[in-house]
Amino acid sequence: MSPGMSLYSVNAILILSIEDGSRIFTKYYTPPHHAAQPGAAAAATAPPASSSQNPYPDKTAQTRFEKALLQKTAKQTGDILLFDNRIVLYKMESDVALYVVGSLEDNEILLYNVLLALRDSLHLLFKQSVDKRTIIENYDLVSLAIDEICDDGVVLETDPTIIVQRCSKAPSQDVNLGRIDPFSEQGVNNLAQLGKAKLTDWLRQGL
């Protein structure tokens, strides 16, 4: 790893509406790895106050950056650009724009893989066009997928298949019977699986 590189590669992951520039999903990361001055251990754990540590410290600064970024990329035909002293990777999907933002010292190939992981994971999760309405209606899944991809700016996973499996994995705990509708097809399947599991347990116990 070169001296300028860090594990904290991602500055922000953004999903914006192409139509009006509104925020659909935005997550900014403030890396906790900035070197503290000698004797300033307490200050190192405090929220960063300088713009060098976090150039978008509040919603006003973030919204200004997002509006300008969307306006800039709307005129571009590629998927990478330098903007506001940042590397930005982006993809347009239906009526939304997906962005991964990193610093100039970061590896653009890694950032591009993060972008592809986000796009492909959303396609696998929704099995349809990735659009504003679908993302809003499945906001929890989108948030979970992004948390699987990146945590506190550190890239965790870029394989969309693994990401989707972790987001949609069935719970391994006992089924809550109170939440099963026995008259639905899914309810019948759930009850059948529960009965099969109980029968297996009884057979193992010799009952």
Backbone as JSON Lines, residues from 0, in Angstrom:
{"i":0,"aa":"M","n":[0.85,-1.19,0.0],"ca":[0.0,0.0,0.0],"c":[0.88,1.24,0.0]}
{"i":1,"aa":"S","n":[0.6,2.17,-0.88],"ca":[1.41,3.38,-0.97],"c":[1.13,4.28,0.23]}
{"i":2,"aa":"P","n":[2.06,5.2,0.56],"ca":[1.9,6.04,1.76],"c":[0.6,6.82,1.77]}
{"i":3,"aa":"G","n":[0.07,7.2,0.6],"ca":[-1.13,8.03,0.57],"c":[-2.42,7.25,0.67]}
{"i":4,"aa":"M","n":[-2.31,5.91,0.55],"ca":[-3.53,5.1,0.54],"c":[-3.93,4.7,1.96]}
{"i":5,"aa":"S","n":[-5.19,4.36,2.11],"ca":[-5.73,3.99,3.41],"c":[-6.8,2.94,3.23]}
{"i":6,"aa":"L","n":[-7.07,2.21,4.32],"ca":[-8.18,1.25,4.28],"c":[-9.51,1.97,4.1]}
{"i":7,"aa":"Y","n":[-9.57,3.23,4.55],"ca":[-10.81,4.0,4.5],"c":[-10.94,4.65,3.12]}
{"i":8,"aa":"S","n":[-11.36,3.84,2.15],"ca":[-11.31,4.25,0.74],"c":[-12.52,5.07,0.3]}
{"i":9,"aa":"V","n":[-13.66,4.85,0.9],"ca":[-14.9,5.46,0.42],"c":[-15.26,6.67,1.28]}
{"i":10,"aa":"N","n":[-15.42,7.83,0.64],"ca":[-15.85,9.04,1.34],"c":[-17.37,9.11,1.44]}
{"i":11,"aa":"A","n":[-18.06,8.62,0.41],"ca":[-19.52,8.69,0.41],"c":[-20.1,7.74,-0.63]}
{"i":12,"aa":"I","n":[-21.31,7.26,-0.35],"ca":[-22.11,6.51,-1.32],"c":[-23.44,7.24,-1.43]}
{"i":13,"aa":"L","n":[-23.8,7.62,-2.64],"ca":[-24.97,8.45,-2.87],"c":[-25.89,7.84,-3.91]}
{"i":14,"aa":"I","n":[-27.18,7.97,-3.67],"ca":[-28.19,7.65,-4.68],"c":[-29.09,8.87,-4.79]}
{"i":15,"aa":"L","n":[-29.08,9.51,-5.95],"ca":[-29.82,10.75,-6.15],"c":[-30.83,10.6,-7.27]}
{"i":16,"aa":"S","n":[-31.9,11.39,-7.18],"ca":[-32.91,11.41,-8.24],"c":[-32.39,12.25,-9.41]}
{"i":17,"aa":"I","n":[-32.41,11.68,-10.59],"ca":[-31.97,12.42,-11.78],"c":[-32.97,13.52,-12.13]}
{"i":18,"aa":"E","n":[-34.23,13.28,-11.85],"ca":[-35.28,14.21,-12.25],"c":[-35.19,15.55,-11.53]}
{"i":19,"aa":"D","n":[-35.04,15.52,-10.21],"ca":[-35.06,16.77,-9.45],"c":[-33.84,16.96,-8.53]}
{"i":20,"aa":"G","n":[-32.92,16.0,-8.56],"ca":[-31.72,16.12,-7.74],"c":[-31.92,15.83,-6.27]}
{"i":21,"aa":"S","n":[-33.09,15.34,-5.89],"ca":[-33.37,15.06,-4.48],"c":[-32.58,13.84,-4.01]}
{"i":22,"aa":"R","n":[-32.36,13.79,-2.69],"ca":[-31.63,12.68,-2.1],"c":[-32.56,11.49,-1.93]}
{"i":23,"aa":"I","n":[-32.09,10.33,-2.35],"ca":[-32.82,9.09,-2.12],"c":[-32.12,8.3,-1.02]}
{"i":24,"aa":"F","n":[-30.81,8.16,-1.16],"ca":[-29.99,7.55,-0.11],"c":[-28.64,8.24,-0.13]}
{"i":25,"aa":"T","n":[-28.18,8.69,1.01],"ca":[-26.85,9.3,1.1],"c":[-26.17,8.84,2.38]}
{"i":26,"aa":"K","n":[-24.91,8.49,2.25],"ca":[-24.15,8.08,3.43],"c":[-22.72,8.6,3.28]}
{"i":27,"aa":"Y","n":[-22.33,9.48,4.2],"ca":[-20.98,10.04,4.2],"c":[-20.18,9.37,5.32]}
{"i":28,"aa":"Y","n":[-18.93,9.08,5.02],"ca":[-18.07,8.41,5.99],"c":[-16.96,9.36,6.44]}
{"i":29,"aa":"T","n":[-16.76,9.42,7.74],"ca":[-15.68,10.21,8.31],"c":[-14.65,9.25,8.88]}
{"i":30,"aa":"P","n":[-13.55,9.01,8.17],"ca":[-12.57,8.02,8.63],"c":[-11.95,8.42,9.95]}
{"i":31,"aa":"P","n":[-11.82,7.46,10.87],"ca":[-11.26,7.77,12.2],"c":[-9.75,7.62,12.25]}
{"i":32,"aa":"H","n":[-9.09,7.67,11.08],"ca":[-7.67,7.33,11.04],"c":[-6.75,8.54,10.94]}
{"i":33,"aa":"H","n":[-7.28,9.77,11.07],"ca":[-6.41,10.93,10.96],"c":[-5.44,10.97,12.13]}
{"i":34,"aa":"A","n":[-4.2,11.22,11.83],"ca":[-3.16,11.22,12.87],"c":[-3.38,12.36,13.86]}
{"i":35,"aa":"A","n":[-3.29,12.03,15.12],"ca":[-3.45,13.06,16.16],"c":[-2.09,13.65,16.52]}
{"i":36,"aa":"Q","n":[-2.1,14.87,16.97],"ca":[-0.87,15.49,17.42],"c":[-0.47,14.9,18.77]}
{"i":37,"aa":"P","n":[0.82,14.89,19.11],"ca":[1.25,14.36,20.42],"c":[0.49,15.02,21.56]}
{"i":38,"aa":"G","n":[0.01,14.18,22.47],"ca":[-0.7,14.7,23.62],"c":[-2.13,15.07,23.33]}
{"i":39,"aa":"A","n":[-2.63,14.7,22.14],"ca":[-4.0,15.09,21.77],"c":[-4.85,13.87,21.55]}
{"i":40,"aa":"A","n":[-4.68,12.85,22.39],"ca":[-5.44,11.62,22.23],"c":[-6.92,11.85,22.38]}
{"i":41,"aa":"A","n":[-7.3,12.72,23.32],"ca":[-8.72,12.99,23.53],"c":[-9.32,13.67,22.31]}
{"i":42,"aa":"A","n":[-8.58,14.56,21.7],"ca":[-9.09,15.27,20.53],"c":[-9.25,14.33,19.36]}
{"i":43,"aa":"A","n":[-8.44,13.27,19.32],"ca":[-8.52,12.34,18.19],"c":[-9.82,11.58,18.21]}
{"i":44,"aa":"T","n":[-10.4,11.38,19.39],"ca":[-11.64,10.64,19.48],"c":[-12.87,11.52,19.33]}
{"i":45,"aa":"A","n":[-12.67,12.83,19.33],"ca":[-13.79,13.76,19.2],"c":[-14.22,13.87,17.76]}
{"i":46,"aa":"P","n":[-15.48,14.25,17.47],"ca":[-15.94,14.42,16.1],"c":[-15.08,15.45,15.39]}
{"i":47,"aa":"P","n":[-14.69,15.17,14.12],"ca":[-13.81,16.08,13.41],"c":[-14.49,17.41,13.16]}
{"i":48,"aa":"A","n":[-13.72,18.48,13.32],"ca":[-14.29,19.8,13.12],"c":[-13.74,20.49,11.9]}
{"i":49,"aa":"S","n":[-12.55,20.1,11.45],"ca":[-11.92,20.79,10.33],"c":[-12.44,20.29,9.01]}
{"i":50,"aa":"S","n":[-12.44,21.17,8.02],"ca":[-12.93,20.78,6.71],"c":[-12.01,19.8,6.04]}
{"i":51,"aa":"S","n":[-10.72,19.74,6.46],"ca":[-9.79,18.8,5.86],"c":[-10.15,17.38,6.23]}
{"i":52,"aa":"Q","n":[-10.74,17.19,7.42],"ca":[-11.14,15.86,7.84],"c":[-12.5,15.49,7.25]}
{"i":53,"aa":"N","n":[-13.38,16.43,7.18],"ca":[-14.7,16.15,6.64],"c":[-15.18,17.38,5.86]}
{"i":54,"aa":"P","n":[-15.03,17.38,4.53],"ca":[-15.37,18.55,3.74],"c":[-16.87,18.81,3.65]}
{"i":55,"aa":"Y","n":[-17.68,17.83,4.04],"ca":[-19.14,18.0,3.99],"c":[-19.71,17.67,5.38]}
{"i":56,"aa":"P","n":[-19.48,18.56,6.35],"ca":[-19.8,18.24,7.74],"c":[-21.28,18.33,8.08]}
{"i":57,"aa":"D","n":[-22.08,18.97,7.23],"ca":[-23.5,19.12,7.56],"c":[-24.35,18.94,6.3]}
{"i":58,"aa":"K","n":[-25.65,18.92,6.51],"ca":[-26.56,18.66,5.4],"c":[-26.49,19.74,4.33]}
{"i":59,"aa":"T","n":[-26.27,20.98,4.73],"ca":[-26.19,22.07,3.76],"c":[-25.02,21.87,2.8]}
{"i":60,"aa":"A","n":[-23.84,21.55,3.36],"ca":[-22.66,21.32,2.53],"c":[-22.84,20.08,1.66]}
{"i":61,"aa":"Q","n":[-23.45,19.04,2.21],"ca":[-23.67,17.82,1.45],"c":[-24.63,18.05,0.3]}
{"i":62,"aa":"T","n":[-25.73,18.74,0.56],"ca":[-26.72,19.0,-0.48],"c":[-26.13,19.85,-1.6]}
{"i":63,"aa":"R","n":[-25.31,20.84,-1.23],"ca":[-24.67,21.68,-2.23],"c":[-23.75,20.83,-3.13]}
{"i":64,"aa":"F","n":[-22.98,19.94,-2.51],"ca":[-22.09,19.05,-3.25],"c":[-22.89,18.14,-4.18]}
{"i":65,"aa":"E","n":[-23.99,17.57,-3.67],"ca":[-24.79,16.63,-4.46],"c":[-25.44,17.31,-5.66]}
{"i":66,"aa":"K","n":[-25.98,18.5,-5.46],"ca":[-26.61,19.23,-6.56],"c":[-25.6,19.53,-7.67]}
{"i":67,"aa":"A","n":[-24.43,20.01,-7.25],"ca":[-23.39,20.34,-8.24],"c":[-22.88,19.08,-8.94]}
{"i":68,"aa":"L","n":[-22.76,17.99,-8.19],"ca":[-22.29,16.73,-8.77],"c":[-23.26,16.2,-9.81]}
{"i":69,"aa":"L","n":[-24.55,16.23,-9.48],"ca":[-25.55,15.74,-10.43],"c":[-25.57,16.6,-11.68]}
{"i":70,"aa":"Q","n":[-25.46,17.89,-11.52],"ca":[-25.44,18.8,-12.66],"c":[-24.22,18.52,-13.55]}
{"i":71,"aa":"K","n":[-23.09,18.22,-12.93],"ca":[-21.87,17.94,-13.68],"c":[-21.95,16.62,-14.43]}
{"i":72,"aa":"T","n":[-22.42,15.57,-13.75],"ca":[-22.44,14.24,-14.37],"c":[-23.54,14.09,-15.4]}
{"i":73,"aa":"A","n":[-24.56,14.93,-15.33],"ca":[-25.64,14.86,-16.32],"c":[-25.12,15.18,-17.72]}
{"i":74,"aa":"K","n":[-23.99,15.88,-17.8],"ca":[-23.41,16.25,-19.09],"c":[-22.27,15.33,-19.51]}
{"i":75,"aa":"Q","n":[-21.97,14.32,-18.68],"ca":[-20.86,13.42,-18.95],"c":[-21.35,12.12,-19.57]}
{"i":76,"aa":"T","n":[-20.47,11.49,-20.35],"ca":[-20.82,10.21,-20.97],"c":[-20.03,9.05,-20.36]}
{"i":77,"aa":"G","n":[-19.04,9.36,-19.51],"ca":[-18.25,8.31,-18.9],"c":[-18.82,7.87,-17.57]}
{"i":78,"aa":"D","n":[-17.97,7.25,-16.75],"ca":[-18.42,6.82,-15.42],"c":[-17.41,7.16,-14.34]}
{"i":79,"aa":"I","n":[-16.45,8.04,-14.66],"ca":[-15.48,8.5,-13.67],"c":[-15.1,9.94,-13.97]}
{"i":80,"aa":"L","n":[-14.93,10.73,-12.93],"ca":[-14.47,12.1,-13.11],"c":[-13.84,12.61,-11.83]}
{"i":81,"aa":"L","n":[-13.06,13.67,-11.95],"ca":[-12.53,14.38,-10.8],"c":[-13.45,15.55,-10.54]}
{"i":82,"aa":"F","n":[-13.94,15.64,-9.3],"ca":[-14.9,16.69,-8.97],"c":[-14.7,17.12,-7.53]}
{"i":83,"aa":"D","n":[-14.58,18.41,-7.33],"ca":[-14.41,18.98,-5.99],"c":[-13.24,18.31,-5.25]}
{"i":84,"aa":"N","n":[-12.15,18.1,-5.99],"ca":[-10.94,17.48,-5.44],"c":[-11.21,16.06,-4.94]}
{"i":85,"aa":"R","n":[-12.11,15.37,-5.62],"ca":[-12.48,14.0,-5.26],"c":[-12.55,13.15,-6.53]}
{"i":86,"aa":"I","n":[-12.33,11.82,-6.37],"ca":[-12.61,10.88,-7.45],"c":[-14.06,10.44,-7.3]}
{"i":87,"aa":"V","n":[-14.81,10.53,-8.36],"ca":[-16.22,10.14,-8.32],"c":[-16.48,9.1,-9.42]}
{"i":88,"aa":"L","n":[-16.99,7.95,-9.01],"ca":[-17.45,6.92,-9.94],"c":[-18.97,6.94,-9.94]}
{"i":89,"aa":"Y","n":[-19.6,6.8,-11.09],"ca":[-21.05,6.92,-11.13],"c":[-21.67,6.08,-12.25]}
{"i":90,"aa":"K","n":[-22.92,5.72,-12.03],"ca":[-23.74,5.0,-13.0],"c":[-25.14,5.58,-12.97]}
{"i":91,"aa":"M","n":[-25.75,5.73,-14.14],"ca":[-27.13,6.17,-14.24],"c":[-28.02,4.94,-14.43]}
{"i":92,"aa":"E","n":[-29.05,4.83,-13.61],"ca":[-29.98,3.71,-13.69],"c":[-31.41,4.25,-13.7]}
{"i":93,"aa":"S","n":[-32.08,4.13,-14.83],"ca":[-33.46,4.62,-14.93],"c":[-33.5,6.09,-14.52]}
{"i":94,"aa":"D","n":[-34.19,6.39,-13.41],"ca":[-34.32,7.79,-12.98],"c":[-33.47,8.11,-11.76]}
{"i":95,"aa":"V","n":[-32.45,7.29,-11.5],"ca":[-31.56,7.53,-10.36],"c":[-30.1,7.51,-10.81]}
{"i":96,"aa":"A","n":[-29.26,8.17,-10.01],"ca":[-27.82,8.17,-10.24],"c":[-27.13,7.57,-9.02]}
{"i":97,"aa":"L","n":[-26.23,6.63,-9.24],"ca":[-25.47,5.99,-8.18],"c":[-24.06,6.55,-8.18]}
{"i":98,"aa":"Y","n":[-23.57,6.94,-7.0],"ca":[-22.24,7.54,-6.9],"c":[-21.43,6.87,-5.8]}
{"i":99,"aa":"V","n":[-20.14,6.69,-6.06],"ca":[-19.17,6.31,-5.04],"c":[-18.08,7.36,-5.08]}
{"i":100,"aa":"V","n":[-17.83,8.01,-3.95],"ca":[-16.9,9.13,-3.87],"c":[-15.69,8.73,-3.03]}
{"i":101,"aa":"G","n":[-14.48,9.03,-3.55],"ca":[-13.25,8.75,-2.82],"c":[-12.29,9.92,-2.94]}
{"i":102,"aa":"S","n":[-11.21,9.86,-2.18],"ca":[-10.21,10.92,-2.24],"c":[-9.27,10.68,-3.42]}
{"i":103,"aa":"L","n":[-8.46,11.68,-3.74],"ca":[-7.56,11.58,-4.88],"c":[-6.5,10.5,-4.7]}
{"i":104,"aa":"E","n":[-6.2,10.14,-3.45],"ca":[-5.17,9.13,-3.19],"c":[-5.7,7.71,-3.31]}
{"i":105,"aa":"D","n":[-7.0,7.55,-3.42],"ca":[-7.59,6.21,-3.41],"c":[-7.5,5.54,-4.78]}
{"i":106,"aa":"N","n":[-7.64,4.23,-4.76],"ca":[-7.55,3.41,-5.96],"c":[-8.88,3.46,-6.7]}
{"i":107,"aa":"E","n":[-8.88,4.04,-7.89],"ca":[-10.13,4.18,-8.64],"c":[-10.71,2.84,-9.09]}
{"i":108,"aa":"I","n":[-9.85,1.82,-9.23],"ca":[-10.34,0.5,-9.61],"c":[-11.16,-0.1,-8.46]}
{"i":109,"aa":"L","n":[-10.64,0.05,-7.25],"ca":[-11.39,-0.43,-6.08],"c":[-12.72,0.3,-5.95]}
{"i":110,"aa":"L","n":[-12.69,1.62,-6.12],"ca":[-13.93,2.41,-6.03],"c":[-14.91,2.0,-7.12]}
{"i":111,"aa":"Y","n":[-14.39,1.71,-8.31],"ca":[-15.28,1.27,-9.4],"c":[-15.91,-0.07,-9.08]}
{"i":112,"aa":"N","n":[-15.15,-0.96,-8.45],"ca":[-15.71,-2.26,-8.04],"c":[-16.8,-2.08,-6.98]}
{"i":113,"aa":"V","n":[-16.64,-1.09,-6.12],"ca":[-17.68,-0.78,-5.14],"c":[-18.95,-0.32,-5.85]}
{"i":114,"aa":"L","n":[-18.78,0.52,-6.84],"ca":[-19.92,1.01,-7.61],"c":[-20.65,-0.13,-8.32]}
{"i":115,"aa":"L","n":[-19.88,-1.02,-8.97],"ca":[-20.49,-2.16,-9.65],"c":[-21.18,-3.09,-8.65]}
{"i":116,"aa":"A","n":[-20.58,-3.26,-7.47],"ca":[-21.2,-4.1,-6.45],"c":[-22.54,-3.54,-6.02]}
{"i":117,"aa":"L","n":[-22.6,-2.21,-5.87],"ca":[-23.85,-1.56,-5.5],"c":[-24.9,-1.75,-6.6]}
{"i":118,"aa":"R","n":[-24.54,-1.43,-7.83],"ca":[-25.49,-1.54,-8.93],"c":[-25.99,-2.97,-9.12]}
{"i":119,"aa":"D","n":[-25.06,-3.93,-9.16],"ca":[-25.44,-5.31,-9.43],"c":[-26.21,-5.92,-8.27]}
{"i":120,"aa":"S","n":[-25.89,-5.52,-7.04],"ca":[-26.63,-6.02,-5.88],"c":[-28.08,-5.55,-5.93]}
{"i":121,"aa":"L","n":[-28.29,-4.3,-6.31],"ca":[-29.66,-3.78,-6.39],"c":[-30.44,-4.5,-7.48]}
{"i":122,"aa":"H","n":[-29.8,-4.79,-8.6],"ca":[-30.48,-5.53,-9.66],"c":[-30.85,-6.94,-9.2]}
{"i":123,"aa":"L","n":[-29.96,-7.59,-8.48],"ca":[-30.25,-8.95,-8.0],"c":[-31.34,-8.93,-6.93]}
{"i":124,"aa":"L","n":[-31.32,-7.93,-6.07],"ca":[-32.31,-7.85,-5.0],"c":[-33.71,-7.6,-5.54]}
{"i":125,"aa":"F","n":[-33.82,-6.7,-6.51],"ca":[-35.13,-6.28,-6.97],"c":[-35.62,-7.04,-8.19]}
{"i":126,"aa":"K","n":[-34.69,-7.68,-8.92],"ca":[-35.04,-8.46,-10.11],"c":[-35.86,-7.62,-11.11]}
{"i":127,"aa":"Q","n":[-35.56,-6.36,-11.14],"ca":[-36.25,-5.46,-12.06],"c":[-35.42,-4.19,-12.19]}
{"i":128,"aa":"S","n":[-35.95,-3.21,-12.92],"ca":[-35.23,-1.97,-13.09],"c":[-35.02,-1.27,-11.75]}
{"i":129,"aa":"V","n":[-33.82,-0.78,-11.54],"ca":[-33.5,-0.04,-10.32],"c":[-33.96,1.4,-10.52]}
{"i":130,"aa":"D","n":[-35.04,1.77,-9.85],"ca":[-35.58,3.12,-10.0],"c":[-35.88,3.73,-8.63]}
{"i":131,"aa":"K","n":[-36.27,4.99,-8.66],"ca":[-36.5,5.74,-7.43],"c":[-37.58,5.1,-6.56]}
{"i":132,"aa":"R","n":[-38.69,4.74,-7.16],"ca":[-39.79,4.18,-6.39],"c":[-39.4,2.86,-5.73]}
{"i":133,"aa":"T","n":[-38.72,1.98,-6.48],"ca":[-38.31,0.69,-5.93],"c":[-37.34,0.86,-4.78]}
{"i":134,"aa":"I","n":[-36.4,1.79,-4.91],"ca":[-35.42,2.01,-3.85],"c":[-36.1,2.55,-2.59]}
{"i":135,"aa":"I","n":[-37.03,3.49,-2.76],"ca":[-37.73,4.05,-1.6],"c":[-38.57,2.99,-0.9]}
{"i":136,"aa":"E","n":[-39.25,2.15,-1.69],"ca":[-40.1,1.11,-1.11],"c":[-39.29,0.01,-0.44]}
{"i":137,"aa":"N","n":[-38.02,-0.13,-0.82],"ca":[-37.15,-1.17,-0.25],"c":[-35.92,-0.54,0.4]}
{"i":138,"aa":"Y","n":[-36.15,0.58,1.05],"ca":[-35.04,1.36,1.61],"c":[-34.21,0.54,2.6]}
{"i":139,"aa":"D","n":[-34.87,-0.3,3.39],"ca":[-34.15,-1.09,4.38],"c":[-33.18,-2.06,3.71]}
{"i":140,"aa":"L","n":[-33.61,-2.68,2.6],"ca":[-32.74,-3.6,1.87],"c":[-31.55,-2.86,1.25]}
{"i":141,"aa":"V","n":[-31.83,-1.69,0.7],"ca":[-30.77,-0.88,0.1],"c":[-29.73,-0.51,1.16]}
{"i":142,"aa":"S","n":[-30.2,-0.06,2.31],"ca":[-29.31,0.31,3.4],"c":[-28.48,-0.87,3.87]}
{"i":143,"aa":"L","n":[-29.13,-2.03,3.98],"ca":[-28.43,-3.24,4.42],"c":[-27.37,-3.65,3.41]}
{"i":144,"aa":"A","n":[-27.7,-3.58,2.13],"ca":[-26.74,-3.95,1.08],"c":[-25.52,-3.04,1.12]}
{"i":145,"aa":"I","n":[-25.75,-1.75,1.3],"ca":[-24.63,-0.8,1.34],"c":[-23.77,-1.03,2.57]}
{"i":146,"aa":"D","n":[-24.4,-1.38,3.69],"ca":[-23.63,-1.69,4.89],"c":[-22.79,-2.95,4.71]}
{"i":147,"aa":"E","n":[-23.27,-3.89,3.88],"ca":[-22.49,-5.09,3.59],"c":[-21.31,-4.77,2.68]}
{"i":148,"aa":"I","n":[-21.47,-3.78,1.83],"ca":[-20.41,-3.39,0.9],"c":[-19.33,-2.58,1.61]}
{"i":149,"aa":"C","n":[-19.76,-1.65,2.45],"ca":[-18.82,-0.68,3.03],"c":[-19.22,-0.37,4.46]}
{"i":150,"aa":"D","n":[-18.24,-0.35,5.35],"ca":[-18.48,-0.01,6.74],"c":[-17.49,1.06,7.17]}
{"i":151,"aa":"D","n":[-17.99,2.22,7.54],"ca":[-17.15,3.32,8.01],"c":[-16.08,3.7,6.98]}
{"i":152,"aa":"G","n":[-16.42,3.53,5.68],"ca":[-15.49,3.88,4.63],"c":[-14.57,2.75,4.2]}
{"i":153,"aa":"V","n":[-14.59,1.64,4.93],"ca":[-13.76,0.48,4.61],"c":[-14.56,-0.47,3.72]}
{"i":154,"aa":"V","n":[-13.98,-0.86,2.59],"ca":[-14.65,-1.78,1.67],"c":[-14.61,-3.19,2.25]}
{"i":155,"aa":"L","n":[-15.78,-3.79,2.43],"ca":[-15.88,-5.12,3.02],"c":[-16.1,-6.21,1.98]}
{"i":156,"aa":"E","n":[-16.96,-5.94,0.99],"ca":[-17.34,-6.97,0.03],"c":[-17.75,-6.32,-1.29]}
{"i":157,"aa":"T","n":[-17.31,-6.93,-2.4],"ca":[-17.69,-6.41,-3.72],"c":[-18.34,-7.48,-4.6]}
{"i":158,"aa":"D","n":[-18.57,-8.66,-4.04],"ca":[-19.25,-9.72,-4.8],"c":[-20.75,-9.57,-4.59]}
{"i":159,"aa":"P","n":[-21.51,-9.17,-5.63],"ca":[-22.94,-8.93,-5.44],"c":[-23.73,-10.16,-5.0]}
{"i":160,"aa":"T","n":[-23.28,-11.33,-5.42],"ca":[-23.98,-12.56,-5.02],"c":[-23.9,-12.76,-3.51]}
{"i":161,"aa":"I","n":[-22.72,-12.57,-2.94],"ca":[-22.54,-12.71,-1.5],"c":[-23.32,-11.63,-0.76]}
{"i":162,"aa":"I","n":[-23.29,-10.41,-1.28],"ca":[-24.01,-9.3,-0.65],"c":[-25.5,-9.59,-0.59]}
{"i":163,"aa":"V","n":[-26.07,-10.06,-1.69],"ca":[-27.5,-10.34,-1.74],"c":[-27.86,-11.5,-0.82]}
{"i":164,"aa":"Q","n":[-27.01,-12.52,-0.76],"ca":[-27.27,-13.65,0.13],"c":[-27.33,-13.19,1.58]}
{"i":165,"aa":"R","n":[-26.46,-12.29,1.95],"ca":[-26.44,-11.8,3.33],"c":[-27.65,-10.93,3.63]}
{"i":166,"aa":"C","n":[-28.13,-10.22,2.62],"ca":[-29.28,-9.33,2.82],"c":[-30.6,-10.08,2.86]}
{"i":167,"aa":"S","n":[-30.68,-11.18,2.11],"ca":[-31.96,-11.88,1.98],"c":[-31.94,-13.26,2.61]}
{"i":168,"aa":"K","n":[-30.93,-13.54,3.44],"ca":[-30.82,-14.84,4.09],"c":[-31.95,-15.06,5.07]}
{"i":169,"aa":"A","n":[-32.58,-16.22,4.98],"ca":[-33.7,-16.53,5.88],"c":[-33.19,-16.69,7.3]}
{"i":170,"aa":"P","n":[-33.96,-16.25,8.3],"ca":[-33.52,-16.37,9.69],"c":[-33.42,-17.82,10.11]}
{"i":171,"aa":"S","n":[-32.41,-18.15,10.91],"ca":[-32.19,-19.52,11.36],"c":[-32.87,-19.8,12.69]}
{"i":172,"aa":"Q","n":[-33.48,-18.76,13.29],"ca":[-34.15,-18.94,14.57],"c":[-35.49,-19.64,14.38]}
{"i":173,"aa":"D","n":[-36.09,-20.07,15.5],"ca":[-37.4,-20.71,15.45],"c":[-38.43,-19.78,14.82]}
{"i":174,"aa":"V","n":[-39.34,-20.34,14.06],"ca":[-40.36,-19.55,13.38],"c":[-41.37,-19.03,14.39]}
{"i":175,"aa":"N","n":[-41.73,-17.76,14.28],"ca":[-42.74,-17.16,15.14],"c":[-44.12,-17.47,14.54]}
{"i":176,"aa":"L","n":[-44.85,-18.4,15.17],"ca":[-46.14,-18.82,14.63],"c":[-47.14,-17.69,14.57]}
{"i":177,"aa":"G","n":[-47.01,-16.72,15.46],"ca":[-47.96,-15.62,15.48],"c":[-47.88,-14.74,14.25]}
{"i":178,"aa":"R","n":[-46.76,-14.84,13.5],"ca":[-46.58,-13.99,12.33],"c":[-46.86,-14.73,11.03]}
{"i":179,"aa":"I","n":[-47.31,-15.98,11.12],"ca":[-47.6,-16.77,9.92],"c":[-49.09,-16.7,9.6]}
{"i":180,"aa":"D","n":[-49.4,-16.33,8.39],"ca":[-50.77,-16.36,7.92],"c":[-51.02,-17.74,7.31]}
{"i":181,"aa":"P","n":[-51.79,-18.63,7.98],"ca":[-51.95,-20.01,7.52],"c":[-52.73,-20.11,6.21]}
{"i":182,"aa":"F","n":[-53.42,-19.06,5.81],"ca":[-54.25,-19.13,4.61],"c":[-53.52,-18.65,3.36]}
{"i":183,"aa":"S","n":[-52.31,-18.11,3.55],"ca":[-51.54,-17.69,2.38],"c":[-50.65,-18.83,1.92]}
{"i":184,"aa":"E","n":[-50.21,-18.76,0.67],"ca":[-49.33,-19.79,0.13],"c":[-48.02,-19.83,0.91]}
{"i":185,"aa":"Q","n":[-47.49,-18.64,1.23],"ca":[-46.26,-18.59,2.0],"c":[-46.46,-19.17,3.38]}
{"i":186,"aa":"G","n":[-47.65,-18.9,3.97],"ca":[-47.93,-19.43,5.29],"c":[-47.98,-20.94,5.3]}
{"i":187,"aa":"V","n":[-48.59,-21.53,4.28],"ca":[-48.64,-22.99,4.16],"c":[-47.23,-23.55,4.05]}
{"i":188,"aa":"N","n":[-46.4,-22.92,3.23],"ca":[-45.03,-23.38,3.05],"c":[-44.25,-23.29,4.36]}
{"i":189,"aa":"N","n":[-44.45,-22.18,5.08],"ca":[-43.74,-22.01,6.36],"c":[-44.14,-23.06,7.38]}
{"i":190,"aa":"L","n":[-45.45,-23.33,7.46],"ca":[-45.94,-24.33,8.4],"c":[-45.45,-25.72,8.02]}
{"i":191,"aa":"A","n":[-45.39,-26.01,6.72],"ca":[-44.91,-27.31,6.26],"c":[-43.44,-27.49,6.63]}
{"i":192,"aa":"Q","n":[-42.66,-26.44,6.43],"ca":[-41.24,-26.51,6.78],"c":[-41.06,-26.69,8.28]}
{"i":193,"aa":"L","n":[-41.9,-25.99,9.07],"ca":[-41.83,-26.11,10.52],"c":[-42.17,-27.53,10.96]}
{"i":194,"aa":"G","n":[-43.23,-28.1,10.38],"ca":[-43.62,-29.46,10.72],"c":[-42.55,-30.47,10.36]}
{"i":195,"aa":"K","n":[-41.93,-30.27,9.22],"ca":[-40.86,-31.17,8.79],"c":[-39.69,-31.12,9.75]}
{"i":196,"aa":"A","n":[-39.35,-29.91,10.2],"ca":[-38.24,-29.75,11.13],"c":[-38.54,-30.42,12.47]}
{"i":197,"aa":"K","n":[-39.8,-30.24,12.96],"ca":[-40.17,-30.85,14.24],"c":[-40.17,-32.38,14.14]}
{"i":198,"aa":"L","n":[-40.67,-32.92,13.0],"ca":[-40.69,-34.36,12.81],"c":[-39.28,-34.92,12.81]}
{"i":199,"aa":"T","n":[-38.36,-34.21,12.17],"ca":[-36.97,-34.65,12.15],"c":[-36.39,-34.69,13.56]}
{"i":200,"aa":"D","n":[-36.72,-33.68,14.37],"ca":[-36.25,-33.65,15.74],"c":[-36.78,-34.84,16.55]}
{"i":201,"aa":"W","n":[-38.08,-35.14,16.35],"ca":[-38.68,-36.27,17.1],"c":[-38.04,-37.6,16.71]}
{"i":202,"aa":"L","n":[-37.78,-37.78,15.42],"ca":[-37.17,-39.01,14.95],"c":[-35.76,-39.17,15.51]}
{"i":203,"aa":"R","n":[-35.04,-38.05,15.59],"ca":[-33.68,-38.1,16.14],"c":[-33.7,-38.46,17.61]}
{"i":204,"aa":"Q","n":[-34.77,-38.06,18.32],"ca":[-34.89,-38.33,19.75],"c":[-35.49,-39.72,20.03]}
{"i":205,"aa":"G","n":[-35.89,-40.41,18.95],"ca":[-36.45,-41.73,19.1],"c":[-37.86,-41.77,19.58]}
{"i":206,"aa":"L","n":[-38.6,-40.65,19.39],"ca":[-40.0,-40.58,19.84],"c":[-40.93,-41.1,18.74]}
